[in-house]
Amino acid sequence: MTIKSLTILGSTGSIGVNTLEVIRQFPDRFQVMALAAGRNIGLLCEQIAAFRPRLVAVLDQDCAAHLNRLIRDSQYRPEIVFGTDGYQQCATLPGVEMVVAAMVGAAGLIPTLAAIQAGKHIALANKETLVIAGAVVMPLAQQAGVRILPVDSEHSAIFQALQGNQRKHLRRILLTASGGPFFRKTLKELVAVTPEAALRHPNWSMGRKITIDSATLMNKGLEVIEAHWLFDVPVEQIVIHIHPESIVHSMVEYVDGSVIAQLGIPDMKAPIAYALSYPERLAIANPALDLLRLGKLSFYPPDTAKFPCLRLAYEACRVGSTLPAVLNAANEVAVDAFLQGRIGFMDIARIIEEAMSRHTVASEVTLQAILQADSWARSLARQFAEGHRAAV
């Protein structure tokens, strides 16, 4: 049995930590050759000691200096790099077979593109890579002979439900969503939502940004766009089902009316393990799903009046070009402003919609056009966020 060599981009985030937990269970199957993190240097030091990567990247020069000080007297000291160039070095390190792309937000795009160009297979947890640049990423992966395997539980479920079936027989993708912590709140109640309340997800333990996205349902909107690119399915054939139990991770409906679903406990280690080991399955140490104890599975339609981010994501996907990049960039800025208490919960969607309404989509979708749209939208969204704060 050969050992698969890995780079983990975003090793100190929620997906990165869970990925390393899977790897820890199977030391005879995987070797970590590079780790890339941001500012969580303390946790990164622990990961370096446990997995002994050859190369480590951090956010900037200050973080690199801090890390060097902490490991100065350690028995094992990897090469340390930093910034965008450092992340790309990790993504393209010779000898690495697969890159786990788990950085948060648009920052993951450039390292993931570099990995694809270097011929590395991708375990994709950074949905923004496809949201903003699917038109660039997917053709490039096909040309390079690179597999992009989904790590998101929903897209992993779809990927599994498609196995052994002909794509021409697919009728719809039924994408499930937990509904977040505010599914049953009224529109009036949502106006007063605090960051602390929005960060209390009922089922999943995730990073701060993705947890807020789950509360606004923007996370599900981004997943619609990701599914469109991953599975080459028109957006009209992707339908969201609110499923509060988070047991059915998604479903695929076929032309004969058959619906194939993938079920499991709400834990990210299963889809991570499947992406790492595909087409095999690993006997990971997860609790079994007890449907008898659960008793019921429920499904509801989404309410786009209460959660307008869903509507905006569908619109961005239908229009395409650079509009999804604007959607994503404005959302990242707005979520950050909300977490800092500078805007209200419902202002997130308002800022995104204002940015989208002012954007002129590019006539040709290139990486340069996407990056320009991203930068433009961030600047505009910051202005809108300041304006909303002044109005409060």
C-alpha positions in Angstrom: 0.0 0.0 0.0 1.5 3.4 -1.0 1.4 6.3 1.3 -0.4 9.4 -0.1 1.5 12.6 0.4 -0.6 15.7 1.3 -0.5 19.4 1.7 -3.1 21.0 4.0 -4.0 24.5 3.1 -5.8 26.0 6.1 -4.5 23.5 8.6 -5.6 25.4 11.8 -9.2 25.9 10.6 -12.1 23.6 11.3 -11.7 21.5 8.1 -7.9 21.4 8.5 -8.1 20.2 12.1 -10.6 17.5 11.2 -8.5 16.5 8.2 -5.5 16.0 10.5 -7.7 14.0 12.9 -8.5 11.6 10.0 -4.8 11.4 9.1 -3.8 10.7 12.7 -6.1 7.6 12.6 -4.3 6.3 9.4 -0.6 7.0 9.7 0.1 4.1 7.3 -2.0 5.7 4.6 -1.1 9.4 4.6 1.9 11.6 5.1 1.7 15.4 5.7 4.4 17.1 3.7 3.2 20.8 4.0 1.0 22.8 6.3 -0.4 26.3 5.5 -2.1 28.3 8.2 -2.9 31.9 9.1 -2.3 33.5 12.5 -3.0 30.6 14.9 0.7 29.9 15.5 0.1 28.1 18.8 -2.0 25.4 17.2 0.3 25.3 14.2 3.2 24.5 16.5 1.3 21.5 17.9 0.6 20.3 14.3 4.2 20.6 13.3 5.3 18.5 16.3 2.7 15.9 15.6 3.0 15.6 11.8 6.6 16.8 11.0 5.8 18.5 7.7 8.7 19.5 5.4 7.3 23.0 4.6 5.1 25.4 6.6 3.5 28.6 5.4 1.9 31.4 7.6 0.1 34.6 6.8 3.0 37.1 6.9 6.5 37.8 8.0 5.6 38.7 11.6 3.8 35.3 11.9 6.8 33.6 10.4 9.1 35.3 13.0 6.8 34.3 15.8 6.7 30.7 14.6 10.5 30.6 14.3 10.8 31.8 17.9 8.4 29.2 19.2 10.1 26.3 17.6 13.7 27.6 18.0 14.6 24.8 20.5 12.3 22.1 19.1 13.7 18.8 18.0 12.1 19.2 14.6 12.1 22.4 12.5 10.6 22.6 9.0 11.3 25.3 6.4 9.0 28.3 7.1 7.6 30.6 4.4 4.9 33.2 4.4 2.3 35.1 2.4 0.8 34.3 -1.0 4.1 33.0 -2.3 4.5 30.8 0.7 1.0 29.3 0.3 1.8 28.6 -3.4 5.0 26.9 -2.4 3.1 24.6 -0.2 0.4 24.0 -2.9 3.0 23.0 -5.5 5.6 21.2 -3.3 7.2 18.4 -5.3 6.2 14.9 -4.1 2.8 16.0 -2.9 0.0 14.0 -4.5 -3.1 15.8 -3.1 -3.8 19.2 -1.8 -6.6 19.7 0.8 -7.9 23.2 -0.1 -9.4 24.4 3.2 -8.5 28.0 3.4 -11.3 30.4 4.2 -12.8 32.6 1.5 -11.4 33.9 -1.7 -7.8 33.7 -0.3 -7.9 30.0 -1.2 -8.2 30.6 -5.0 -4.6 31.4 -6.0 -3.0 28.5 -4.1 -5.6 26.1 -5.4 -5.0 27.2 -9.0 -1.3 26.8 -8.4 -1.8 23.3 -7.1 -3.9 22.4 -10.2 -1.3 23.8 -12.5 1.3 21.7 -10.7 -0.8 18.5 -11.3 -2.0 18.0 -7.7 -5.3 16.4 -7.1 -7.6 18.6 -5.0 -9.7 17.7 -2.0 -11.9 20.9 -2.1 -13.3 22.4 1.0 -12.8 26.0 -0.1 -16.1 26.5 -2.0 -15.2 30.1 -2.9 -12.7 28.8 -5.4 -15.5 27.5 -7.6 -18.0 30.2 -6.6 -15.8 33.0 -8.0 -13.7 31.2 -10.6 -15.5 28.0 -11.6 -15.3 29.0 -15.3 -11.5 29.1 -15.0 -10.8 26.3 -12.5 -12.8 23.4 -14.0 -11.4 23.7 -17.5 -7.9 24.0 -16.1 -8.4 20.9 -13.9 -9.7 18.9 -16.9 -6.7 20.0 -19.0 -4.2 19.1 -16.3 -5.9 15.7 -15.6 -6.6 16.7 -12.0 -9.4 15.3 -9.9 -11.4 17.7 -7.8 -13.0 15.8 -5.0 -15.6 17.6 -2.8 -15.1 17.8 1.0 -18.3 19.8 1.8 -20.7 17.2 3.3 -23.4 18.2 0.8 -21.2 17.9 -2.3 -19.7 14.7 -1.0 -23.2 13.3 -0.7 -24.1 14.3 -4.2 -20.8 12.9 -5.5 -21.5 9.6 -3.7 -25.1 9.5 -5.0 -23.9 9.9 -8.6 -21.6 6.9 -8.4 -22.7 4.1 -10.7 -25.3 6.2 -12.5 -25.2 7.9 -15.9 -25.2 11.7 -15.8 -27.8 11.9 -18.6 -30.3 10.3 -16.2 -30.0 13.0 -13.6 -33.1 15.1 -13.1 -32.3 17.3 -10.1 -29.9 17.8 -7.3 -31.7 18.2 -3.9 -29.3 20.2 -1.8 -30.0 20.0 1.9 -29.5 22.8 4.5 -29.8 22.7 8.3 -31.6 26.1 8.2 -29.1 27.4 10.7 -30.0 28.7 14.2 -32.7 31.1 12.9 -34.9 28.9 10.6 -38.0 29.4 12.8 -37.4 33.0 13.7 -39.6 35.8 12.2 -38.3 38.5 10.0 -38.8 41.0 12.8 -36.7 38.8 15.1 -33.9 38.5 12.6 -33.4 42.3 12.6 -32.2 42.1 16.2 -29.9 39.1 15.9 -26.5 39.4 17.5 -23.2 37.9 16.4 -23.1 35.8 19.5 -26.5 34.2 18.7 -25.6 33.7 15.0 -22.4 31.8 16.0 -24.4 29.2 17.9 -25.1 26.7 15.2 -27.5 23.9 16.3 -25.7 21.0 14.6 -22.3 21.8 13.2 -19.0 23.1 14.7 -17.4 25.4 12.1 -15.3 28.5 11.8 -16.8 31.9 12.5 -17.2 33.0 8.9 -18.9 29.9 7.6 -21.1 29.8 10.7 -22.5 33.2 9.9 -23.0 32.2 6.3 -25.0 29.2 7.6 -27.1 31.6 9.7 -27.9 33.8 6.6 -28.2 30.8 4.4 -25.5 32.3 2.2 -23.5 29.2 2.7 -26.2 27.2 1.0 -26.3 29.8 -1.8 -22.5 29.4 -2.3 -23.0 25.7 -2.3 -25.5 26.0 -5.1 -22.9 27.7 -7.3 -20.3 25.2 -6.3 -22.6 22.3 -7.2 -23.3 24.0 -10.6 -19.6 23.8 -11.4 -18.6 20.6 -9.7 -21.4 18.5 -11.4 -22.0 20.6 -14.5 -25.7 21.0 -13.7 -27.8 24.0 -14.6 -28.7 26.1 -11.6 -32.4 25.6 -12.3 -31.9 21.8 -11.5 -30.5 22.5 -8.0 -33.2 22.7 -5.4 -32.7 23.5 -1.7 -34.4 21.5 1.0 -34.2 22.8 4.6 -33.5 19.7 6.7 -33.0 20.7 10.4 -31.7 17.2 11.5 -28.7 17.5 9.2 -28.7 13.7 8.7 -29.5 13.6 4.9 -26.5 15.4 3.5 -28.0 15.8 0.0 -29.9 13.8 -2.6 -29.9 13.2 -6.3 -33.2 12.7 -8.2 -33.1 10.7 -11.5 -35.5 10.7 -14.5 -37.3 7.6 -13.3 -38.3 9.3 -10.1 -35.7 7.5 -8.0 -34.0 9.6 -5.3 -30.7 8.5 -3.9 -29.6 10.1 -0.6 -26.5 9.9 1.5 -27.0 9.9 5.2 -24.7 10.2 8.2 -24.1 11.9 11.5 -23.3 15.7 11.2 -19.5 15.3 11.3 -17.0 16.4 8.7 -14.5 13.6 9.2 -16.6 11.2 7.0 -16.6 13.4 3.8 -13.0 14.4 4.4 -12.0 10.7 4.7 -13.9 9.8 1.5 -12.1 12.6 -0.5 -8.7 11.5 0.8 -9.2 7.8 0.1 -11.5 7.8 -2.9 -12.5 5.3 -4.3 -11.9 3.4 -1.1 -13.6 4.1 2.2 -11.8 4.3 5.6 -13.0 2.8 8.8 -12.9 6.1 10.7 -13.7 6.2 14.4 -17.1 7.9 14.1 -20.3 7.0 16.0 -22.9 5.0 14.0 -26.0 6.7 12.7 -29.0 5.5 14.8 -32.1 6.2 12.7 -34.4 4.4 15.1 -33.4 6.7 17.9 -33.7 9.7 15.7 -37.2 8.8 14.8 -37.9 11.3 11.9 -36.4 13.2 9.1 -38.1 16.5 8.1 -37.8 18.8 5.1 -39.1 22.3 4.4 -38.8 24.9 1.6 -36.5 27.8 2.1 -37.9 31.3 2.8 -36.0 33.8 0.6 -37.9 36.7 2.2 -36.3 35.9 5.5 -33.0 34.8 3.9 -32.5 36.9 0.8 -28.9 35.7 0.4 -30.3 32.6 -1.2 -32.0 34.6 -3.9 -28.9 36.7 -4.5 -26.8 33.6 -4.9 -29.2 32.0 -7.4 -29.2 35.3 -9.4 -25.4 35.5 -9.4 -25.2 31.9 -10.7 -27.7 32.5 -13.4 -26.0 35.7 -14.6 -22.5 34.2 -14.2 -19.4 35.9 -15.4 -17.9 38.1 -12.6 -21.1 38.5 -10.6 -20.5 35.5 -8.3 -17.1 37.1 -7.4 -18.9 40.3 -6.4 -21.5 38.3 -4.4 -18.7 36.4 -2.5 -16.5 39.5 -1.9 -19.3 41.7 -0.7 -20.4 38.8 1.6 -17.0 38.4 3.1 -16.7 42.1 3.9 -20.3 42.3 5.3 -19.9 39.2 7.5 -16.7 40.6 8.9 -18.5 43.9 9.6 -21.4 42.1 11.3 -19.0 40.0 13.5 -17.4 43.3 14.6 -20.8 44.7 15.5 -20.6 47.4 12.8 -23.8 46.4 10.9 -26.9 44.4 11.7 -27.7 40.8 10.6 -30.1 41.8 7.8 -27.6 44.4 6.5 -25.4 41.6 5.2 -27.8 40.8 2.4 -28.5 44.5 1.7 -24.8 45.3 1.2 -24.4 42.3 -1.1 -27.4 43.3 -3.2 -26.2 46.9 -3.4 -22.8 45.7 -4.7 -24.4 43.3 -7.2 -26.8 46.0 -8.5 -23.9 48.3 -9.3 -21.6 45.8 -11.0 -21.2 45.6 -14.7 -20.3 42.0 -15.5 -17.2 41.3 -17.6 -17.7 40.4 -21.2 -15.0 37.7 -20.9 -14.4 35.6 -17.8 -10.7 35.6 -17.1 -8.8 35.3 -13.8 -7.8 39.0 -14.1 -11.4 40.1 -14.5 -12.4 37.9 -11.6 -9.7 39.4 -9.3 -10.6 42.9 -10.4 -14.3 42.3 -9.6 -13.4 40.9 -6.2 -11.2 43.9 -5.4 -13.9 46.4 -6.6 -16.7 44.7 -4.6 -14.7 44.6 -1.4 -14.0 48.3 -1.7 -17.6 49.1 -2.4 -18.9 46.8 0.3 -16.6 48.5 2.9 -18.1 51.9 1.9 -21.6 50.5 2.3 -20.7 48.9 5.7 -19.5 52.3 6.9 -22.7 53.9 5.6 -24.9 51.4 7.4 -23.0 52.0 10.6 -23.5 55.8 10.3 -27.2 55.3 9.8 -27.6 53.2 12.9 
